[in-house]
Amino acid sequence: MPLLPFLVYSTLGTLLWVGLLTYAGYILGSNYPLIERFIDPIFEAGVAGVDYQPNLVDFQT
């Protein structure tokens, strides 16, 4: 892909993605007490998964 269309598409995609995440953060942040019971189990599972991940790979030096 030529450089100019790549830069245009990347810029537009980045702006769209950042805008959507910012808007979602604003909406979800102001309603956090309402959705806390749904978010906390997902967060805890993610933390547990990241915590367990180093045990899956055996590095030998």
C-alpha positions as CSV (number, residue, x, y, z in Angstrom):
1,M,0.0,0.0,0.0
2,P,1.3,3.4,-0.8
3,L,2.4,5.6,2.1
4,L,-0.1,8.4,1.8
5,P,-3.3,6.2,1.8
6,F,-1.8,4.2,4.7
7,L,-1.3,7.3,6.7
8,V,-4.7,8.7,6.0
9,Y,-6.5,5.4,6.9
10,S,-4.3,5.0,10.0
11,T,-5.0,8.5,11.1
12,L,-8.8,8.2,10.6
13,G,-8.9,4.8,12.3
14,T,-6.9,6.1,15.2
15,L,-9.1,9.1,15.7
16,L,-12.3,7.0,15.5
17,W,-10.9,4.4,18.0
18,V,-9.7,7.1,20.4
19,G,-13.0,9.0,20.2
20,L,-15.0,5.8,20.8
21,L,-12.9,4.8,23.8
22,T,-13.0,8.3,25.3
23,Y,-16.8,8.4,24.9
24,A,-17.1,4.9,26.4
25,G,-14.9,5.9,29.3
26,Y,-16.9,9.0,30.0
27,I,-20.2,7.2,29.9
28,L,-19.1,4.1,31.9
29,G,-17.1,6.2,34.3
30,S,-20.1,8.3,35.3
31,N,-22.2,5.1,35.7
32,Y,-19.6,2.9,37.3
33,P,-21.6,2.1,40.5
34,L,-24.3,0.7,38.2
35,I,-22.0,-1.6,36.2
36,E,-19.5,-2.4,38.9
37,R,-20.9,-5.9,39.5
38,F,-20.4,-6.8,35.8
39,I,-16.9,-5.2,35.5
40,D,-15.3,-6.4,38.6
41,P,-15.4,-10.2,37.8
42,I,-14.0,-9.6,34.4
43,F,-11.2,-7.4,35.8
44,E,-10.4,-10.1,38.5
45,A,-10.3,-12.8,35.8
46,G,-8.0,-10.7,33.7
47,V,-5.6,-10.1,36.7
48,A,-5.7,-13.8,37.5
49,G,-4.9,-14.7,33.9
50,V,-2.0,-12.3,33.8
51,D,-0.7,-13.5,37.1
52,Y,-0.9,-17.2,35.9
53,Q,0.7,-16.5,32.5
54,P,4.4,-16.5,33.6
55,N,3.9,-20.1,34.9
56,L,2.9,-21.3,31.4
57,V,6.3,-20.6,29.9
58,D,9.3,-22.4,31.2
59,F,12.4,-20.3,30.7
60,Q,15.7,-22.1,31.2
61,T,18.8,-20.2,31.5
